[in-house]
Amino acid sequence: INFAVSLFYLIHLFLAGLGTYLLARYLKIKDSFALFSAIVYMLAPTVLAHIGAGHLILIAGIAFFPLAVLFSLRVFEKKWLGNAVWLSIILSLMFMVNFLVFFYSVIAIFFLVLFKIVSSKNSGKIFRFVFGAILFFGFSAVALLPYLEYADYSTRTILTIDDIAQPPWNLPKFVSSVIFPYVGLTKYNVEA
């Protein structure tokens, strides 16, 4: 198992570095700086901390992000169809490995695409992303449909906003959750 986990990390770190390098080269950054940016993204302290904590699926999701940005930018080119297919495949893989990384990546890509469309003053290219979204739903249906069907059976549906969204300005709850999250020993709130 240790070999398999190590191989998993190496493959995804390589994928993260390759995606960052290709994105940097696409943005016309010199080879040496593109390589440096790939190494920095691969070995960022956050990534290394997640590796140390054993967050396999988080690393997998992070590894796909540069490729998702790259193919989002390439959809604006003349040969957009293949890029839209690759973008939807990469987003589907991100969705399947880590929904949270997928969610934040889609938000970032949405604003990137919105900026590109507004700055190019060509709203006709929005169809390309609608086509990519349809492909995404097709590729990810194998994970998305069961997720939607069984979401009602999750115990997370009974959580209230007070259980999951402690505002940082609520000092007593913040201090309690940092110092001793199991106050009273009657409610084991692991979300705190």
C-alpha positions as CSV (number, residue, x, y, z in Angstrom):
1,I,0.0,0.0,0.0
2,N,2.8,2.4,0.8
3,F,4.2,2.0,-2.8
4,A,0.8,2.6,-4.3
5,V,0.2,5.7,-2.3
6,S,3.7,7.0,-3.1
7,L,3.1,6.3,-6.8
8,F,-0.3,8.1,-6.6
9,Y,1.4,11.2,-5.1
10,L,4.2,11.1,-7.6
11,I,1.9,10.8,-10.6
12,H,-0.4,13.6,-9.4
13,L,2.6,15.9,-8.5
14,F,4.0,15.3,-11.9
15,L,0.6,16.0,-13.5
16,A,0.3,19.3,-11.4
17,G,3.8,20.3,-12.5
18,L,3.2,19.4,-16.2
19,G,-0.1,21.3,-16.2
20,T,1.5,24.4,-14.6
21,Y,4.4,24.2,-17.1
22,L,2.0,23.9,-20.1
23,L,-0.2,26.8,-18.8
24,A,2.9,29.0,-18.3
25,R,4.2,28.2,-21.8
26,Y,0.7,28.9,-23.2
27,L,0.9,32.3,-21.5
28,K,4.2,32.9,-23.3
29,I,6.4,32.7,-20.2
30,K,10.0,31.7,-20.8
31,D,11.0,28.0,-20.3
32,S,13.1,28.6,-17.2
33,F,10.3,30.6,-15.5
34,A,7.7,28.1,-16.6
35,L,9.7,25.3,-15.1
36,F,10.2,27.3,-11.9
37,S,6.4,28.0,-11.6
38,A,5.8,24.3,-12.2
39,I,8.2,23.3,-9.4
40,V,6.7,25.9,-7.0
41,Y,3.1,24.7,-7.7
42,M,4.1,21.1,-7.2
43,L,6.0,21.7,-4.0
44,A,3.9,24.5,-2.5
45,P,3.7,24.3,1.3
46,T,0.0,23.7,1.1
47,V,0.4,20.8,-1.2
48,L,3.2,19.3,0.9
49,A,1.0,19.7,4.1
50,H,-1.8,17.9,2.4
51,I,0.5,15.1,1.4
52,G,1.8,14.9,5.0
53,A,-1.8,14.7,6.3
54,G,-2.6,12.0,3.8
55,H,-5.2,13.9,1.8
56,L,-5.0,11.8,-1.4
57,I,-8.1,13.1,-3.1
58,L,-7.3,16.7,-2.4
59,I,-3.9,16.3,-4.1
60,A,-5.6,14.7,-7.1
61,G,-8.1,17.6,-7.4
62,I,-5.3,20.2,-7.0
63,A,-3.3,18.4,-9.7
64,F,-6.0,19.0,-12.4
65,F,-6.5,22.7,-11.7
66,P,-3.7,24.1,-14.0
67,L,-4.9,21.9,-16.9
68,A,-8.5,23.1,-16.4
69,V,-7.4,26.7,-16.6
70,L,-5.2,25.9,-19.7
71,F,-8.1,24.3,-21.6
72,S,-10.5,27.0,-20.5
73,L,-8.2,29.5,-22.2
74,R,-7.7,27.3,-25.2
75,V,-11.5,27.1,-25.8
76,F,-11.2,30.6,-27.2
77,E,-9.0,29.5,-30.1
78,K,-10.1,28.4,-33.5
79,K,-9.7,24.7,-32.8
80,W,-12.0,24.9,-29.8
81,L,-13.9,21.6,-30.0
82,G,-11.0,19.4,-28.8
83,N,-10.2,21.8,-26.1
84,A,-13.8,21.9,-24.9
85,V,-13.8,18.1,-24.8
86,W,-10.5,18.1,-22.8
87,L,-11.9,20.8,-20.4
88,S,-15.0,18.8,-19.7
89,I,-13.0,15.6,-19.1
90,I,-10.7,17.3,-16.7
91,L,-13.6,19.0,-14.9
92,S,-15.3,15.6,-14.7
93,L,-12.2,14.0,-13.2
94,M,-12.0,16.9,-10.7
95,F,-15.6,16.4,-9.7
96,M,-15.1,12.7,-9.2
97,V,-12.0,13.0,-7.0
98,N,-12.8,16.1,-4.9
99,F,-16.0,18.1,-5.1
100,L,-14.7,21.0,-3.1
101,V,-11.7,21.6,-5.3
102,F,-14.0,21.2,-8.3
103,F,-16.4,23.7,-6.9
104,Y,-13.8,26.4,-6.3
105,S,-12.1,25.7,-9.6
106,V,-15.4,26.1,-11.5
107,I,-15.9,29.5,-9.7
108,A,-12.4,30.6,-10.7
109,I,-12.8,29.4,-14.3
110,F,-16.2,31.1,-14.5
111,F,-14.7,34.5,-13.7
112,L,-11.8,33.9,-16.0
113,V,-14.1,33.0,-18.9
114,L,-16.3,36.0,-18.0
115,F,-13.3,38.3,-18.1
116,K,-12.1,36.9,-21.5
117,I,-15.6,37.2,-23.0
118,V,-16.1,40.8,-21.8
119,S,-12.6,41.9,-22.8
120,S,-12.9,40.3,-26.3
121,K,-16.5,41.7,-26.7
122,N,-17.5,38.5,-28.4
123,S,-20.4,36.9,-26.5
124,G,-20.8,34.3,-29.3
125,K,-18.0,32.2,-27.7
126,I,-20.2,31.4,-24.7
127,F,-21.8,28.6,-26.8
128,R,-18.4,26.8,-26.6
129,F,-18.7,26.6,-22.8
130,V,-22.3,25.6,-22.9
131,F,-21.2,22.7,-25.1
132,G,-18.4,21.9,-22.7
133,A,-20.9,22.0,-19.8
134,I,-23.2,19.5,-21.6
135,L,-20.2,17.2,-22.2
136,F,-19.2,17.6,-18.5
137,F,-22.7,16.4,-17.4
138,G,-22.4,13.5,-19.8
139,F,-18.9,12.5,-18.6
140,S,-19.7,12.9,-14.9
141,A,-23.1,11.4,-14.9
142,V,-21.7,8.2,-13.5
143,A,-20.8,10.0,-10.3
144,L,-23.2,12.9,-10.4
145,L,-26.5,11.1,-10.6
146,P,-25.9,8.7,-7.7
147,Y,-24.6,11.6,-5.7
148,L,-27.8,13.5,-6.3
149,E,-30.0,10.5,-5.6
150,Y,-28.4,9.6,-2.3
151,A,-27.7,13.1,-1.0
152,D,-31.0,13.1,1.0
153,Y,-29.7,10.1,3.0
154,S,-26.6,11.9,4.3
155,T,-26.4,12.8,7.9
156,R,-25.1,16.2,6.8
157,T,-28.6,17.3,5.8
158,I,-29.5,17.6,9.5
159,L,-26.7,20.0,10.3
160,T,-27.8,23.6,10.8
161,I,-25.9,26.7,9.8
162,D,-24.7,27.1,13.4
163,D,-23.1,23.7,13.2
164,I,-21.1,24.3,10.1
165,A,-20.5,28.0,9.8
166,Q,-19.1,29.4,13.0
167,P,-18.3,33.1,12.3
168,P,-14.7,34.0,13.4
169,W,-15.9,37.1,15.2
170,N,-17.8,34.9,17.7
171,L,-14.9,34.8,20.1
172,P,-16.3,32.4,22.7
173,K,-17.2,29.7,20.1
174,F,-14.0,30.2,18.3
175,V,-11.8,29.8,21.4
176,S,-14.0,26.9,22.6
177,S,-13.5,25.1,19.2
178,V,-9.8,25.7,19.2
179,I,-9.0,24.8,22.8
180,F,-11.6,22.2,23.5
181,P,-14.1,21.4,20.8
182,Y,-16.0,18.8,22.9
183,V,-17.5,21.2,25.6
184,G,-19.8,19.3,27.9
185,L,-18.8,15.9,26.4
186,T,-22.4,15.4,25.3
187,K,-22.1,16.6,21.8
188,Y,-19.2,15.4,19.7
189,N,-19.1,18.1,17.1
190,V,-16.2,17.1,14.8
191,E,-17.1,19.8,12.3
192,A,-16.0,22.5,14.7
